[in-house]
């Protein structure tokens, strides 16, 4: 194809104070079909950046006013991706070397061999094209592998996100702790997505879901014929996580034997496939999660203390949903939006009473349970809003529930008063008598606990 | 192809005058133009000689030809055996005004003896023809072509000149036809 028909015209900016140089180079590159710009000084060059982007900038080092080295810095601030080739007079190589250290693609000495200049510009363009393509692919990959946003406005969750993003910048092993359904894997993915390893895979292993007999092969891979049914060589999760992150969920469930093997792999980053002798090295970062009390497990002797210390370098604790009820409304809205899109349903709202129910529920299954409830409600709901009848529990249940582990007397009192009021159909006199308190005190407690007549 | 504005070949001394006449027929065939050699009108190129480089400034030669043939309504091809340069490059085989009136071409670096080889007159004539067509192609508005066999392919060494043919590829022919229409 002729240059004449090039779909995307490459562009070159020539910055040189000598008119003859600008003219001859302009003509030379125009014959090659490039879009050419020419500037006689730094100010004009900076102005011409508005007509960019320029793929290649040929920059004279010695110019009156701002020299090429200083201009290079300014140009880089405007466009980091342009390939800058320094043009220098014979004997000014020191400046050219300085320019290379500051990011110039290459330099040429005047007068330039045309063959050399031609190849240099072509190489600069090829490199820029690859760099741009690499950047675009990384962006696309980043978008494709983008993790779901952690939704939460509470101080506790803000702190969790801050910790995740901070530790992401390092290769430190992270232990994520929290009840089932709190979003431990989401935090692990957030750490990975914000780390330098994000362009490599994050491999998740649910240690609790894989039978003990298969976990070894799952983690380390196996050679063909290593055991009955091993018809092919298979890579293990540690090998697959090379360059990236391995997320070991439910780490507290693994056997003593696997704990020993895991400790060795974490220390050496080397292992052999089941049935194989070849030592395989893999560069992975470990994030693990558990809802088990590992300290108690160490006391019982079911979890190795040395493995615990190897894993428990940096701990992130995700509080249960009931301890951060302020997060429930934004989570509800997030899930409503998500399922409206997935189910191709018109966006519905959620009425105040239903939201109130959701806020009051104890959520033993945490965010996962909340998501399931919203998904179910979205199936049943009719516009304009999700109503209490769309939820799988009723007000009394929610109101009367006491959170597991909530041993505060005040919580028990609230629930007890609500139950008594319900039993006496909210007759204040009878309820006060049953509770052994006067009516004024009961009114005061109803107000204090925000109890409402259904 | 419709007849287009004529091409006048002008010797710029120092010049190898024997190379001029063999250009007439092939240039006429390629560009569909009347081609002639300006007899007794050669230009003395010594004014363009850069003594320190021992090379002739091709841009100055183009300017001089423009002035000399101001009234000529066609394309001018200046041919010289002097070594040509533009300020920023160590040498050029030729130079042309893109979509303009004048082109110049040098036989200096097309000779095998320049590279320490035995002279090859027929190869020199062929290379000289290719570079003459190439520079005139620019004067007719053609840009460099990616087809390495096309005469408009960019050549910075004689090896590349030897690979390409003296012909325009189909696409460059089409572009030439539309530019002279």
Boltz contact constraints between the chains, C-beta under 6 A:
constraints:
  - contact:
      token1: [A, 1]
      token2: [B, 146]
      max_distance: 6.0
  - contact:
      token1: [A, 2]
      token2: [B, 145]
      max_distance: 6.0
  - contact:
      token1: [A, 2]
      token2: [B, 171]
      max_distance: 6.0
  - contact:
      token1: [A, 2]
      token2: [B, 172]
      max_distance: 6.0
  - contact:
      token1: [A, 3]
      token2: [B, 143]
      max_distance: 6.0
  - contact:
      token1: [A, 3]
      token2: [B, 144]
      max_distance: 6.0
  - contact:
      token1: [A, 4]
      token2: [B, 143]
      max_distance: 6.0
  - contact:
      token1: [A, 4]
      token2: [B, 175]
      max_distance: 6.0
  - contact:
      token1: [A, 20]
      token2: [B, 87]
      max_distance: 6.0
  - contact:
      token1: [A, 21]
      token2: [B, 87]
      max_distance: 6.0
  - contact:
      token1: [A, 21]
      token2: [B, 88]
      max_distance: 6.0
  - contact:
      token1: [A, 24]
      token2: [B, 86]
      max_distance: 6.0
  - contact:
      token1: [A, 24]
      token2: [B, 87]
      max_distance: 6.0
  - contact:
      token1: [A, 24]
      token2: [B, 88]
      max_distance: 6.0
  - contact:
      token1: [A, 25]
      token2: [B, 88]
      max_distance: 6.0
  - contact:
      token1: [A, 30]
      token2: [B, 98]
      max_distance: 6.0
  - contact:
      token1: [A, 31]
      token2: [B, 138]
      max_distance: 6.0
  - contact:
      token1: [A, 31]
      token2: [B, 143]
      max_distance: 6.0
  - contact:
      token1: [A, 31]
      token2: [B, 144]
      max_distance: 6.0
  - contact:
      token1: [A, 32]
      token2: [B, 144]
      max_distance: 6.0
  - contact:
      token1: [A, 33]
      token2: [B, 143]
      max_distance: 6.0
  - contact:
      token1: [A, 110]
      token2: [B, 88]
      max_distance: 6.0
  - contact:
      token1: [A, 111]
      token2: [B, 88]
      max_distance: 6.0
  - contact:
      token1: [A, 111]
      token2: [B, 89]
      max_distance: 6.0
  - contact:
      token1: [A, 111]
      token2: [B, 90]
      max_distance: 6.0
  - contact:
      token1: [A, 112]
      token2: [B, 88]
      max_distance: 6.0
  - contact:
      token1: [A, 112]
      token2: [B, 89]
      max_distance: 6.0
  - contact:
      token1: [A, 113]
      token2: [B, 90]
      max_distance: 6.0
  - contact:
      token1: [A, 114]
      token2: [B, 89]
      max_distance: 6.0
  - contact:
      token1: [A, 114]
      token2: [B, 156]
      max_distance: 6.0
  - contact:
      token1: [A, 115]
      token2: [B, 156]
      max_distance: 6.0
  - contact:
      token1: [A, 115]
      token2: [B, 157]
      max_distance: 6.0
  - contact:
      token1: [A, 118]
      token2: [B, 156]
      max_distance: 6.0
